Amino acid sequence: MPSNSRRGFTLIELLVVIAIIAVLIALLLPAVQAAREAARRAQCTNNLKQIGLGAHNYESTNGAFPPANVLQGTWGSVIWTNNFSALAKILPFMEQGNVFNSLNYVQKDSNATNTTVCGLTLNSFVCPSDPNTKSFNDSGTVFGGSNYGSSDGDWYVFSFATGAPAGTTWAGMPSRNMFAVNKARAIAEVTDGLSNTLLFSEIKTFDNRLKCKKLSVVSPFNEPSPNGPIPADYSGAGCTFGNTMHTRWTNGGVYHSGFTTAWSPNKITTYTNTTPLTTGISSSLGTVDTDVISVNENDGGPTFAAFTARSYHSGGVNALFADGSVRFVKSSVDGNTWRALGTVQGGEVVSSDSY
């Protein structure tokens, strides 16, 4: 008589197979994630190379790199600005001529004639590793963000000379880095060498920021140690907190399209925020990592700032140097070395193995 019994998997065999599959997935998933991050990092590097080509084509055509911002006024008072960033100025040299021609550079980027274009998110200005939204709705006006900032200063960024108090010997001086307000630098001015001078670096969108108008300014730069903590002036007392910085690629302020070399990449500077915000990202409540600034350039200065280069890549940031090369700079780089890489005429000797 033929048997009616059928062979099949026992429960134990089935559980063993499931366990083996789970182990294989656990082993494979990190490799897949690492491969995807490597691809994102490669795309980020390519974006910076394109920005470098655009900046150098601009320099070849105009005889200098673009200024970070253009302002008219006196100490503490701006009467006119077109406030467009270095990124906005190099658009025609990055095959973005249509975007450039659609902007009204006589007006600010927030003017109604510019808001449509300023709300664009340009792939060349966005790192795929940044998980945050790349556009920001500011009271109904949308702005496109950027993950790449120009090197706008170390600790000192900008001040008008006219109206400056006695003893402020730095008043009216341009920043010591490649990009400055009302200053277009030629390659010949970079005496430190193009391969030792930062042009652009990665930044994070929706950065937190403390704006502290009560910062005491002393001659010559009120410059803190590049490896030390932020000055006591930035304790938060009398400061205003926000979390929507680096959300406008068009705006030439260091707080939107730039960075400073005050501290090394990804340095954590904490601040405890107890007030819920209606804008930006919800994670900015409690103890957060923040940047700091005295007064915005568009407020007339004097502007001292620690807008740190940051990225979502593990261990450091991609940085574009003035010779067009893109190198990955570790977060552990010594602050003095990082600040030396920022200056154009500092005269520092920087070894290639120090970063």
PAZAPA-4460 file (N, C-alpha, C; in steps of 0.05 Angstrom, whole numbers, plus 32768, in hexadecimal, padded with zeros to 4 digits):
% residues 355
    n_x    n_y    n_z   ca_x   ca_y   ca_z    c_x    c_y    c_z   seq   type   mol
   8011   7FE8   8000   8000   8000   8000   8012   8019   8000     1      M     A
   800C   802C   7FEE   801C   8045   7FEE   8017   8055   8007     2      P     A
   802C   8062   8011   8029   8072   8029   801E   808E   8022     3      S     A
   800B   8098   8033   8000   80B3   802F   8010   80C9   803E     4      N     A
   8025   80C2   804C   8035   80D5   805B   8046   80E6   8048     5      S     A
   8049   8100   804D   8059   8112   803D   8070   811E   804D     6      R     A
   8088   811F   8040   809F   812A   804E   809D   8148   804E     7      R     A
   80A7   8156   8062   80A7   8173   8064   80BC   817C   8079     8      G     A
   80BE   8196   807C   80D0   81A1   8090   80C4   819F   80AC     9      F     A
   80D5   8198   80BE   80CB   8199   80DA   80CE   81B6   80E4    10      T     A
   80C2   81BB   80FA   80C2   81D6   8105   80DF   81DF   810C    11      L     A
   80EF   81CC   8116   810A   81D2   811D   811A   81D9   8104    12      I     A
   8117   81C9   80EF   8125   81CF   80D6   811E   81EA   80CB    13      E     A
   8104   81F1   80CC   80FB   820B   80C2   8108   8222   80D2    14      L     A
   8109   821F   80EC   8114   8234   80FD   8132   8237   80F8    15      L     A
   8140   8220   80F3   815C   8221   80EC   8161   8231   80D2    16      V     A
   8151   822B   80BE   8153   8239   80A4   814E   8257   80A8    17      V     A
   813A   825E   80B7   8134   827B   80BC   814B   8288   80CA    18      I     A
   8157   827A   80DE   816D   8285   80ED   8185   828A   80DB    19      A     A
   818A   8276   80C9   81A1   8279   80B6   819C   8291   80A4    20      I     A
   8184   8295   809A   817E   82AB   8088   8181   82C6   8097    21      I     A
   8178   82C6   80B1   817B   82DF   80C1   8198   82E6   80C5    22      A     A
   81A9   82D1   80CA   81C6   82D6   80CE   81D2   82E1   80B4    23      V     A
   81CB   82D6   809D   81D6   82DF   8084   81CD   82FC   807E    24      L     A
   81B4   8303   8084   81AB   831F   8081   81BA   8332   8093    25      I     A
   81BE   8329   80AC   81CD   833A   80BF   81EA   833F   80B6    26      A     A
   81F6   832B   80A9   8211   832E   809F   8212   833F   8086    27      L     A
   81FD   833D   8075   81FD   834B   805C   81F4   8368   805E    28      L     A
   81E2   836E   8071   81D7   8389   8073   81EC   839F   8077    29      L     A
   81FF   839B   808A   8213   83B0   808E   8224   83B4   8074    30      P     A
   8229   839F   8066   8239   83A1   804D   8229   83B2   8038    31      A     A
   820F   83AD   8037   81FE   83BB   8024   81FD   83D9   802C    32      V     A
   81F9   83DE   8046   81F8   83FA   804F   8213   8408   804B    33      Q     A
   8229   83FA   804F   8243   8406   804B   8247   840C   802D    34      A     A
   823E   83FB   801B   8240   83FF   7FFF   8230   8417   7FF6    35      A     A
   8218   841A   8002   8207   8430   7FFB   8213   844B   8005    36      R     A
   821E   844A   801D   822B   8463   8028   8244   846A   8017    37      E     A
   8252   8456   800E   8269   845B   7FFD   8261   8469   7FE3    38      A     A
   824A   8460   7FD8   8240   846D   7FC0   8237   8489   7FC5    39      A     A
   822A   848E   7FDC   8221   84A9   7FE3   8239   84BB   7FE8    40      R     A
   824E   84B0   7FF5   8266   84C0   7FFA   8274   84C7   7FDF    41      R     A
   8274   84B4   7FCD   8280   84B9   7FB2   8271   84CF   7FA4    42      A     A
   8256   84CF   7FA6   8246   84E3   7F99   824C   84FE   7FA6    43      Q     A
   824F   84FF   7FC0   8255   8517   7FCF   8270   8522   7FC5    44      C     A
   8284   8511   7FC2   829E   851A   7FB9   829C   8525   7F9D    45      T     A
   828C   8518   7F8C   8288   8522   7F70   827B   853E   7F70    46      N     A
   8268   8542   7F82   825B   855C   7F84   826F   8572   7F8A    47      N     A
   8281   856D   7F9D   8295   8580   7FA4   82A8   8585   7F8D    48      L     A
   82AF   8571   7F7E   82C0   8575   7F67   82B3   8586   7F52    49      K     A
   8299   8583   7F4E   828A   8594   7F3C   828A   85B1   7F45    50      Q     A
   8286   85B5   7F5F   8287   85D0   7F6B   82A3   85DC   7F67    51      I     A
   82B8   85CC   7F6A   82D3   85D5   7F66   82D8   85DE   7F49    52      G     A
   82CE   85CE   7F36   82D0   85D5   7F1A   82C2   85F0   7F14    53      L     A
   82AA   85F2   7F20   829B   860B   7F1C   82A9   8623   7F27    54      G     A
   82B4   8620   7F3F   82C2   8636   7F4C   82DB   863E   7F3D    55      A     A
   82EA   862A   7F32   8302   8631   7F23   82FB   863C   7F08    56      H     A
   82E6   8634   7EFB   82DD   8640   7EE2   82D5   865D   7EE7    57      N     A
   82C8   8662   7EFE   82C1   867D   7F05   82DA   868E   7F08    58      Y     A
   82ED   8683   7F16   8306   8692   7F1B   8315   8697   7F01    59      E     A
   8315   8684   7EEF   8322   8688   7ED5   8315   869E   7EC5    60      S     A
   82FB   86A0   7EC7   82EC   86B4   7EB8   82EE   86D0   7EC4    61      T     A
   82ED   86D1   7EDF   82EB   86EB   7EEC   8304   86F4   7EFA    62      N     A
   8318   86E2   7EFB   8332   86EA   7F07   8333   86E6   7F25    63      G     A
   831D   86DC   7F31   831C   86D7   7F4E   8305   86C5   7F55    64      A     A
   8306   86B8   7F6C   82EF   86A9   7F75   82DA   86BC   7F7F    65      F     A
   82C1   86B4   7F7F   82AB   86C7   7F87   82AD   86CF   7FA4    66      P     A
   82A2   86E6   7FAC   82A0   86ED   7FC8   828B   86DC   7FD5    67      P     A
   828D   86D9   7FF0   8278   86CA   7FFE   825E   86D9   7FFF    68      A     A
   8260   86F4   8000   8248   8705   8003   8250   8721   7FFA    69      N     A
   823D   8732   7FF4   8242   874D   7FED   822F   875F   7FFD    70      V     A
   823B   8771   800D   822B   8782   801F   8235   879F   801D    71      L     A
   8222   87B1   8022   8229   87CE   8025   821D   87D7   803F    72      Q     A
   822D   87E8   804E   8223   87F3   8067   8239   87FA   8079    73      G     A
   8233   87FC   8093   8247   8802   80A8   8244   87EE   80BE    74      T     A
   8256   87F1   80D2   8256   87DF   80E9   823A   87DC   80F5    75      W     A
   8230   87C4   80F5   8216   87BE   8101   81FE   87C6   80F0    76      G     A
   8202   87CF   80D7   81EC   87D8   80C7   81F2   87D2   80A9    77      S     A
   81E1   87C3   809C   81E3   87BD   8080   81CD   87CC   8071    78      V     A
   81D5   87DB   805C   81C1   87EA   804D   81B9   87DC   8033    79      I     A
   81CB   87CA   8029   81C4   87BB   8011   81D5   87A2   8010    80      W     A
   81C9   878D   8006   81D7   8774   8000   81C8   8764   7FEB    81      T     A
   81D7   8756   7FDA   81C9   8743   7FC8   81CB   8727   7FD5    82      N     A
   81DA   8724   7FE9   81DD   870D   7FFB   81DF   86F2   7FED    83      N     A
   81E7   86F1   7FD4   81E9   86D7   7FC6   8204   86CA   7FCC    84      F     A
   8204   86AF   7FCE   821B   86A0   7FD7   822E   869B   7FC0    85      S     A
   8245   8690   7FC7   8259   8688   7FB3   824E   8672   7FA2    86      A     A
   823E   8660   7FAD   8231   864A   7F9D   821F   8656   7F88    87      L     A
   8210   866A   7F8F   81FD   8676   7F7C   820D   8684   7F65    88      A     A
   8224   868F   7F6B   8233   869E   7F57   8241   868B   7F43    89      K     A
   8246   8672   7F4B   8255   8660   7F38   8241   864F   7F28    90      I     A
   8228   8653   7F2A   8214   8643   7F1C   8219   8641   7EFE    91      L     A
   821F   8657   7EF0   8223   8654   7ED3   823A   8642   7ECB    92      P     A
   824D   863E   7EDE   8264   862D   7ED8   8260   8611   7EE1    93      F     A
   8247   860A   7EE9   8240   85EF   7EF1   8228   85E5   7EE1    94      M     A
   8225   85F0   7EC8   820F   85E9   7EB6   81F4   85EF   7EC3    95      E     A
   81F3   8605   7ED2   81DA   860E   7EDE   81D5   862A   7ED6    96      Q     A
   81DA   8630   7EBD   81D7   864B   7EB2   81BA   8655   7EB4    97      G     A
   81A7   8643   7EAF   818B   864A   7EB0   8182   8653   7ECC    98      N     A
   818D   8645   7EE0   8187   864C   7EFC   8193   8668   7F02    99      V     A
   81AC   866C   7EFA   81B9   8685   7EFF   81AB   869C   7EF2   100      F     A
   81A2   8699   7ED8   8195   86AE   7ECA   8179   86B4   7ED4   101      N     A
   816E   86A2   7EE4   8153   86A6   7EEF   8154   86B6   7F0A   102      S     A
   816C   86BA   7F14   816F   86C8   7F2E   8173   86E6   7F29   103      L     A
   8167   86F6   7F3B   816A   8713   7F3A   817F   871A   7F4F   104      N     A
   8197   871F   7F47   81AD   8723   7F5A   81AD   873F   7F66   105      Y     A
   819C   8750   7F5C   8199   876B   7F69   818A   8769   7F83   106      V     A
   8178   8755   7F84   8167   8751   7F9C   8172   873A   7FAD   107      Q     A
   8169   8739   7FC6   8172   8723   7FD7   8165   8709   7FCE   108      K     A
   8170   86F3   7FD8   8165   86D9   7FD0   8148   86D5   7FDA   109      D     A
   8141   86E3   7FEF   8126   86E0   7FFB   8111   86F2   7FED   110      S     A
   811A   8703   7FDA   8108   8714   7FCB   80F5   8703   7FBA   111      N     A
   80DD   870C   7FB7   80C8   86FD   7FA8   80D1   86F5   7F8C   112      A     A
   80E3   8706   7F80   80EC   8700   7F65   80FE   86E8   7F64   113      T     A
   8108   86DF   7F7B   811C   86CA   7F7C   8113   86B0   7F89   114      N     A
   80FC   86B1   7F96   80F5   869A   7FA7   80F0   8680   7F98   115      T     A
   80E6   8682   7F80   80E2   8669   7F70   80FC   865B   7F6C   116      T     A
   8110   8669   7F62   812A   865D   7F5C   8138   8655   7F76   117      V     A
   8136   8666   7F8B   8144   8660   7FA4   8139   8648   7FB2   118      C     A
   8122   863F   7FAA   8116   8627   7FB6   811E   860D   7FA9   119      G     A
   812E   8610   7F94   8137   85F7   7F86   814B   85E8   7F97   120      L     A
   8149   85CE   7F96   815E   85BC   7FA1   816F   85B2   7F8A   121      T     A
   8188   85BA   7F8A   819B   85B3   7F75   81AB   859B   7F7E   122      L     A
   81AB   8586   7F6E   81B8   856D   7F75   81D6   8571   7F7A   123      N     A
   81E3   8583   7F6C   81FF   8588   7F70   8206   8594   7F8B   124      S     A
   81F2   859F   7F99   81F6   85AC   7FB2   81EC   859B   7FCA   125      F     A
   81E4   8582   7FC4   81D8   8571   7FD9   81E8   8557   7FDC   126      V     A
   81F0   8551   7FF4   81FD   8537   7FFA   81E7   8522   7FFF   127      C     A
   81E7   850B   7FF2   81D3   84F7   7FF6   81D3   84EA   8011   128      P     A
   81E8   84EE   8021   81E9   84E3   803C   81DA   84F3   8051   129      S     A
   81D3   850C   804A   81C4   851C   805D   81A7   8514   805D   130      D     A
   819C   850B   8073   8180   8500   8074   816B   8516   8076   131      P     A
   8173   852E   807D   815F   8543   8082   8154   854F   8068   132      N     A
   813D   855B   806A   8131   8567   8052   8143   857D   8047   133      T     A
   8146   857D   802D   8158   8590   8020   814B   85AB   8019   134      K     A
   8132   85AF   8021   8126   85C9   801D   8119   85D2   8037   135      S     A
   8116   85EC   8039   810C   85F8   8052   80F6   860C   804C   136      F     A
   80DF   8608   8059   80C9   861B   8055   80CA   8630   806A   137      N     A
   80D2   8648   8062   80D4   865F   8075   80BC   8671   8072   138      D     A
   80A8   866D   8082   8090   867D   8082   8083   867E   8066   139      S     A
   8083   8668   8059   8076   8666   803E   808A   8668   8027   140      G     A
   80A2   8671   802C   80B7   8672   8017   80CA   865A   801A   141      T     A
   80CD   864B   8005   80DD   8633   8006   80F9   8639   7FFB   142      V     A
   810D   8630   800A   8129   8633   8002   8136   8617   7FFF   143      F     A
   8148   8614   7FEC   8157   85FB   7FE9   8170   85FC   7FFA   144      G     A
   8176   85E5   8007   818D   85E4   8018   81A6   85DB   8009   145      G     A
   81BD   85DB   8017   81D6   85D2   800C   81E6   85C4   8021   146      S     A
   81F6   85B0   8017   8208   85A1   8029   8225   85A9   8024   147      N     A
   822A   85BF   8016   8245   85C7   8010   8248   85E5   8016   148      Y     A
   825B   85EB   8028   825F   8607   8030   827A   8611   8028   149      G     A
   827B   862B   8021   8295   8638   801B   82A4   863E   8034   150      S     A
   82BE   863F   8032   82D0   8644   8049   82D0   8663   804E   151      S     A
   82BF   866C   8061   82BA   8688   8064   82CA   8696   807B   152      D     A
   82DA   8686   808A   82E9   8692   809F   82F2   867D   80B3   153      G     A
   8302   8686   80C6   830A   8673   80DC   82F7   8679   80F4   154      D     A
   82FD   868D   8103   82EA   8696   8118   82DE   86B1   8110   155      W     A
   82EF   86C2   8105   82E6   86DC   80FA   82DC   86D8   80DE   156      Y     A
   82C5   86E5   80D8   82B9   86E3   80BE   82B7   86FE   80B0   157      V     A
   82AC   8712   80BF   82A7   872C   80B1   82A2   8742   80C4   158      F     A
   82AA   875B   80BC   82A1   8773   80C9   82A6   878B   80B7   159      S     A
   8295   879F   80B9   829A   87B8   80AA   82AF   87C8   80BA   160      F     A
   82BE   87D8   80AB   82D2   87E9   80B8   82C6   8802   80C3   161      A     A
   82B4   880E   80B3   82A8   8828   80BB   8296   8824   80D3   162      T     A
   829A   8834   80E7   828A   8833   80FF   8294   8820   8114   163      G     A
   82AA   8813   810F   82B5   87FF   8122   82C0   880D   813B   164      A     A
   82BC   8802   8153   82C7   880E   816B   82E6   880E   816A   165      P     A
   82F2   8821   8179   830F   8822   817A   831A   8808   8186   166      A     A
   8331   8800   817B   833E   87E8   8185   8337   87CF   8175   167      G     A
   8323   87D0   8164   831C   87B8   8154   832D   87B8   813B   168      T     A
   8345   87AF   813D   8359   87B1   8128   8352   87A0   8110   169      T     A
   833F   878D   8113   8338   877B   80FE   8320   8786   80EE   170      W     A
   8315   879C   80F6   82FD   87A7   80E8   8303   87AC   80CA   171      A     A
   82F1   87A2   80BA   82F4   87A6   809D   8306   8791   8090   172      G     A
   8314   8781   809F   8325   876D   8093   8315   8756   8088   173      M     A
   831D   874B   8071   830F   8733   8067   8315   871B   8078   174      P     A
   8306   8706   8075   830C   86EE   8084   8326   86E3   807A   175      S     A
   8332   86D2   808A   834C   86C7   8083   834A   86AE   8072   176      R     A
   8332   86A6   806B   832D   868E   805A   8327   8697   803E   177      N     A
   8321   8683   802D   831F   8688   8010   8308   869B   8009   178      M     A
   82F1   8699   8017   82DA   86A9   8010   82D5   86BE   8025   179      F     A
   82CF   86D6   801C   82CB   86EC   802F   82B5   86FE   8025   180      A     A
   82AA   870E   8037   8296   8722   8030   82A4   8739   8021   181      V     A
   8298   8741   800A   82A3   8758   7FFB   82C0   8754   7FF2   182      N     A
   82C8   873B   7FEF   82E3   8735   7FE7   82E4   871D   7FD5   183      K     A
   82EF   8721   7FBC   82F2   870B   7FA9   8310   8705   7FA8   184      A     A
   8318   86ED   7FB0   8334   86E6   7FB1   833E   86DA   7F97   185      R     A
   8355   86E3   7F8E   8362   86D7   7F77   8374   86C0   7F80   186      A     A
   837A   86AE   7F6E   838B   8697   7F74   83A6   86A1   7F7E   187      I     A
   83B0   86B8   7F73   83CA   86C2   7F7B   83CC   86C9   7F99   188      A     A
   83B4   86CE   7FA5   83B4   86D5   7FC2   83B7   86BD   7FD4   189      E     A
   83B5   86A5   7FC9   83B6   868D   7FDA   83D3   8685   7FDC   190      V     A
   83E2   8693   7FEE   83FE   868D   7FF1   8404   8674   8001   191      T     A
   83F0   8669   800E   83F4   8650   801D   83F4   8638   800A   192      D     A
   83EC   863C   7FF1   83EB   8626   7FDE   83CF   861C   7FDA   193      G     A
   83C7   8617   7FC2   83AC   860E   7FBC   83A6   85F3   7FC9   194      L     A
   83BA   85E1   7FCA   83B5   85C7   7FD4   83B4   85C7   7FF3   195      S     A
   83BA   85DD   8000   83B8   85E0   801D   83A3   85F3   8026   196      N     A
   8390   85FA   8014   837C   860E   801A   8360   8603   8014   197      T     A
   834E   8605   8027   8333   85FB   8024   8322   860E   8013   198      L     A
   8311   8602   8002   82FF   8612   7FF1   82E2   860E   7FFB   199      L     A
   82DA   85F5   7FFC   82BF   85ED   8006   82C2   85D5   8017   200      F     A
   82AE   85D0   8028   82AC   85B8   8038   828F   85B0   803C   201      S     A
   828B   8598   8046   826F   8590   804C   8264   859E   8064   202      E     A
   824A   85A3   8063   823A   85AE   807A   8220   859E   807C   203      I     A
   8213   859F   8093   81F9   8592   8096   81E3   85A6   8093   204      K     A
   81CD   859E   8087   81B5   85AF   8086   81A7   85AF   80A1   205      T     A
   8198   85C4   80A6   818A   85C7   80BF   819C   85C6   80D7   206      F     A
   81B3   85D4   80D5   81C4   85D6   80EC   81B7   85E7   8102   207      D     A
   81BE   85DF   811B   81B6   85F0   8131   81C9   8608   8134   208      N     A
   81BE   861E   813E   81CF   8636   8140   81C7   8647   8159   209      R     A
   81DC   8650   8167   81D9   8665   817C   81E3   867F   8171   210      L     A
   81D2   8694   8172   81D9   86AE   8169   81DB   86C0   8182   211      K     A
   81F4   86C9   8188   81FA   86D6   81A1   8204   86F3   819C   212      C     A
   81F3   8706   819E   81FB   8722   8198   820D   872D   81AE   213      K     A
   820D   8722   81C5   821C   872D   81DB   8239   8723   81DC   214      K     A
   8242   8717   81C7   825E   870E   81C6   8271   8725   81CA   215      L     A
   8283   8723   81DD   8297   8738   81E1   82AD   8735   81CC   216      S     A
   82B2   874B   81BE   82C6   874B   81A9   82DF   8759   81B2   217      V     A
   82F5   874B   81B0   830F   8758   81B8   8322   8756   81A0   218      V     A
   8336   8767   81A0   8349   8768   818A   835E   8751   818E   219      S     A
   8367   8745   8178   835E   874A   815D   8347   873A   8153   220      P     A
   8343   8721   815D   832E   8710   8151   831D   8702   8166   221      F     A
   8323   8705   8180   8315   86F6   8194   8315   86D8   818D   222      N     A
   832C   86CE   8186   832E   86B4   817A   8333   869E   818F   223      E     A
   8320   868B   8192   8324   8675   81A5   8337   8660   819B   224      P     A
   8340   864F   81AC   8351   8639   81A4   8342   8626   8192   225      S     A
   834F   861E   817C   8341   860C   8169   833C   85F0   8175   226      P     A
   8349   85E9   818B   8345   85D0   8198   8336   85D2   81B2   227      N     A
   832D   85EA   81B9   8320   85EF   81D3   8302   85F1   81D0   228      G     A
   82F5   85F8   81E6   82D8   85FB   81E6   82D0   8616   81DB   229      P     A
   82B6   861A   81D6   82AD   8634   81CD   82B0   8648   81E3   230      I     A
   82B3   8662   81DD   82B6   8676   81F2   829E   8677   8205   231      P     A
   82A2   8681   821D   828D   8683   8231   8277   8695   8227   232      A     A
   827D   86A7   8215   8268   86B9   820A   8251   86AA   81FE   233      D     A
   8257   8692   81F4   8243   8681   81E7   8237   866D   81FB   234      Y     A
   8231   8677   8213   8225   8665   8226   8207   8661   8221   235      S     A
   81FC   8671   820F   81DF   8670   820A   81D0   8687   8216   236      G     A
   81DC   8694   822A   81CE   86AB   8236   81CD   86C2   8223   237      A     A
   81B5   86CC   821E   81B2   86E2   820B   81B4   86DA   81EE   238      G     A
   81B5   86C0   81E9   81B7   86B6   81CD   819C   86AC   81C4   239      C     A
   8198   86AB   81AA   8180   86A0   819E   8188   8686   818F   240      T     A
   8176   8672   8191   817B   8658   8186   816A   8653   816D   241      F     A
   8175   8648   8159   8166   8640   8141   8171   8627   8135   242      G     A
   8162   861A   8124   816B   8600   8119   8166   85FE   80FB   243      N     A
   8168   8615   80ED   8162   8615   80D0   817A   8620   80C0   244      T     A
   8192   861D   80CB   81A9   8627   80BC   81B1   8614   80A6   245      M     A
   81C0   861E   8093   81C9   860F   807B   81B1   8604   806C   246      H     A
   819C   8615   8069   8184   860C   805A   8180   861E   8042   247      T     A
   8193   862F   803B   8190   8641   8023   81AA   8642   8014   248      R     A
   81AC   8633   7FFE   81C5   8633   7FEF   81CA   864E   7FE2   249      W     A
   81B5   865E   7FDF   81B8   8678   7FD2   81C3   868D   7FE4   250      T     A
   81C0   868B   7FFE   81C6   86A0   8012   81E4   869F   8018   251      N     A
   81F2   86B6   8015   820F   86B8   8019   8218   86B9   8035   252      G     A
   8206   86B9   8049   820F   86B9   8065   821C   869F   806C   253      G     A
   8230   86A0   807E   823F   8688   8086   822C   8674   8093   254      V     A
   8216   867D   809E   8203   866C   80AC   81F1   865D   8099   255      Y     A
   81F2   8663   807F   81E2   8655   806B   81F3   8646   8057   256      H     A
   8208   8653   804D   8217   8647   8037   8235   8646   803C   257      S     A
   823D   8648   8056   825A   8647   805C   8260   8637   8074   258      G     A
   827A   8637   807B   8283   862A   8093   829C   8639   809C   259      F     A
   82A4   8636   80B5   82BD   8641   80BF   82CF   862B   80CA   260      T     A
   82E8   8631   80CD   82FB   861D   80D7   8302   8622   80F4   261      T     A
   82EF   862F   8103   82F3   8634   811F   82F9   861A   812E   262      A     A
   82EA   8605   8128   82EF   85EA   8134   82EF   85D5   811E   263      W     A
   82FC   85BF   8124   8300   85AA   8110   82E5   859D   8109   264      S     A
   82E4   858E   80F3   82CB   8583   80E9   82BC   8572   80FD   265      P     A
   82A2   8575   80FE   8290   8565   810E   8294   8568   812C   266      N     A
   82A2   857E   8134   82A5   8583   8151   828A   8588   815D   267      K     A
   8284   857B   8173   826B   857D   8181   826B   8594   8195   268      I     A
   8259   85A7   8192   8256   85BD   81A4   8239   85BD   81AE   269      T     A
   8235   85B6   81C7   821A   85B0   81D1   820D   85C9   81DC   270      T     A
   81F2   85C9   81DA   81E1   85DE   81E6   81C7   85D1   81ED   271      Y     A
   81BC   85D7   8204   81A2   85CC   820C   818C   85DF   8205   272      T     A
   817C   85D7   81F2   8165   85E7   81EA   814B   85DC   81F7   273      N     A
   813D   85EE   8205   8125   85E6   8213   810C   85F0   8206   274      T     A
   810E   85FF   81F1   80F7   860C   81E4   80F1   85FD   81CA   275      T     A
   80D9   85F1   81C7   80D2   85E4   81AE   80D1   85F9   8198   276      P     A
   80DB   85F1   8180   80DB   8602   8169   80C6   85F9   8155   277      L     A
   80BA   860D   8147   80A6   8607   8133   80B1   8603   8118   278      T     A
   80CB   8608   8114   80D8   8605   80FA   80EF   85F1   80FD   279      T     A
   80FA   85EA   80E6   8112   85D9   80E6   810B   85BC   80EC   280      G     A
   811C   85AE   80FB   8118   8592   8101   8112   858E   811F   281      I     A
   8101   857C   8125   80F7   8578   8141   810D   856E   8154   282      S     A
   8123   8564   8149   8138   8558   815B   8148   856E   8169   283      S     A
   8142   8587   8164   8152   859D   8170   8147   85A6   818B   284      S     A
   813B   8593   819A   8132   8598   81B5   8142   8587   81C8   285      L     A
   814C   8594   81DD   815D   8586   81F0   817A   858E   81EB   286      G     A
   818D   857C   81F2   81A9   8581   81EE   81B1   857B   81D1   287      T     A
   81BA   858F   81C3   81BF   858C   81A6   81DB   8596   819F   288      V     A
   81E4   858E   8188   81FD   8599   817D   81F7   85B2   816E   289      D     A
   8206   85C8   8173   81FF   85E1   8167   8217   85F1   815D   290      T     A
   8212   8603   814A   8226   8616   8142   8220   8630   8150   291      D     A
   8234   8643   814F   8231   865C   815D   823A   8673   814B   292      V     A
   822D   868B   814E   8234   86A2   813F   822E   86BB   814F   293      I     A
   823D   86D0   814B   8238   86E9   8159   8221   86F8   814C   294      S     A
   8226   8705   8136   8212   8713   8126   8215   870C   8109   295      V     A
   81FE   8707   80FC   81FF   8700   80DF   820D   8716   80CF   296      N     A
   8219   870F   80B9   8225   8723   80A7   820F   8736   809D   297      E     A
   81F8   872B   8097   81E2   873C   808D   81D7   874F   80A2   298      N     A
   81DF   874B   80BB   81D8   875E   80D1   81ED   8774   80D4   299      D     A
   8202   8772   80C5   8217   8786   80C6   8230   877E   80D5   300      G     A
   8230   8767   80E1   8247   875E   80F0   824A   876D   810A   301      G     A
   8261   8769   8118   8277   8757   8111   826F   873A   8114   302      P     A
   8278   872A   8102   8270   870E   8101   8288   86FC   8109   303      T     A
   8284   86EE   811F   8296   86D9   8128   8285   86BF   8129   304      F     A
   828F   86A9   811F   827E   8692   811C   828E   8678   811E   305      A     A
   8281   8664   8128   828B   8649   8127   8275   8638   811A   306      A     A
   8275   8639   80FF   8263   8628   80F0   8274   8611   80E5   307      F     A
   8272   85FB   80F3   8284   85E4   80EF   827E   85D4   80D7   308      T     A
   8292   85CB   80C9   828E   85B8   80B3   8284   859E   80BE   309      A     A
   826F   8593   80B3   8262   857B   80BD   8259   8569   80A6   310      R     A
   8257   854F   80AC   824C   853D   8098   8240   8525   80A5   311      S     A
   8231   8515   8096   8226   84FC   809F   8238   84E4   8098   312      Y     A
   824F   84EA   808D   8263   84D4   8087   8272   84CF   80A1   313      H     A
   8276   84B6   80A6   8284   84AE   80BF   82A1   84B7   80BF   314      S     A
   82A8   84C6   80D4   82C5   84CC   80D8   82D0   84E5   80CD   315      G     A
   82C0   84F5   80BE   82CB   850D   80B3   82B9   851A   809E   316      G     A
   82C6   852C   808E   82B7   853A   8079   82C6   853A   805F   317      V     A
   82B8   853B   8049   82C5   8540   8030   82CB   855E   802D   318      N     A
   82E3   8565   8025   82EB   8581   8022   82F7   8586   8007   319      A     A
   82EF   859C   7FFB   82F9   85A5   7FE1   8310   85B9   7FE6   320      L     A
   8327   85B3   7FDB   833E   85C5   7FDD   8340   85D7   7FC4   321      F     A
   834F   85ED   7FC8   8350   8601   7FB2   835E   85F7   7F99   322      A     A
   836C   85E0   7F9B   8378   85D5   7F83   8365   85C3   7F74   323      D     A
   834C   85C1   7F7E   8338   85B1   7F70   8335   8594   7F7B   324      G     A
   8347   858C   7F8C   8346   8571   7F97   8332   856F   7FAE   325      S     A
   8326   8558   7FB1   8313   8553   7FC7   8320   853D   7FD9   326      V     A
   8323   8544   7FF3   832F   8531   8006   831D   852E   801E   327      R     A
   831E   8516   8029   830E   8510   8041   831F   8517   805A   328      F     A
   8315   852B   8069   8324   8535   8080   8317   8529   8099   329      V     A
   8327   851C   80AA   831D   850F   80C1   8313   8523   80D6   330      K     A
   82FF   851B   80E5   82F5   852B   80FB   830B   852F   8111   331      S     A
   831D   851C   8112   8332   851D   8127   8349   8530   8120   332      S     A
   8348   853E   8109   835D   854F   8101   8361   8565   8117   333      V     A
   837A   856C   811C   8380   8580   8130   8374   859B   8127   334      D     A
   8369   85A9   813B   835C   85C2   8134   836E   85D7   8128   335      G     A
   8387   85D7   8130   839B   85E9   8125   83A0   85E3   8107   336      N     A
   83A1   85C9   8101   83A5   85C1   80E5   838D   85C9   80D4   337      T     A
   8375   85C4   80DE   835D   85CB   80CF   835B   85E9   80CA   338      W     A
   8362   85F9   80DF   8361   8616   80DC   8376   861F   80C8   339      R     A
   838E   8612   80C8   83A3   8619   80B6   839B   8613   8099   340      A     A
   838B   85FE   8095   8382   85F7   807A   836E   860C   8070   341      L     A
   8361   861A   8082   834E   862E   807A   835A   8648   8070   342      G     A
   8370   8651   807D   837B   866B   8076   8388   866A   805A   343      T     A
   8389   8681   804D   8395   8683   8033   83B1   868F   8034   344      V     A
   83B7   869E   8049   83D1   86AB   804C   83DC   86A8   8068   345      Q     A
   83D6   8691   8075   83DF   868D   8090   83FC   8687   8093   346      G     A
   8408   867D   807E   8425   8675   807F   842A   865C   808F   347      G     A
   8415   864C   8095   841A   8634   80A5   8425   861E   8092   348      E     A
   8434   860C   809F   843F   85F4   8091   842E   85DD   809A   349      V     A
   841F   85D1   8087   840D   85BB   808D   8416   85A2   807F   350      V     A
   841B   858D   808F   8424   8574   8083   840C   8564   8079   351      S     A
   8410   8556   8062   83F9   8548   8056   83F0   8531   8067   352      S     A
   8400   8527   807A   83F8   8511   808B   83EA   851A   80A5   353      D     A
   83E6   8534   80A8   83DA   853F   80C0   83BC   8540   80BE   354      S     A
   83B1   8539   80A7   8394   8538   80A4   838B   8523   8090   355      Y     A
***
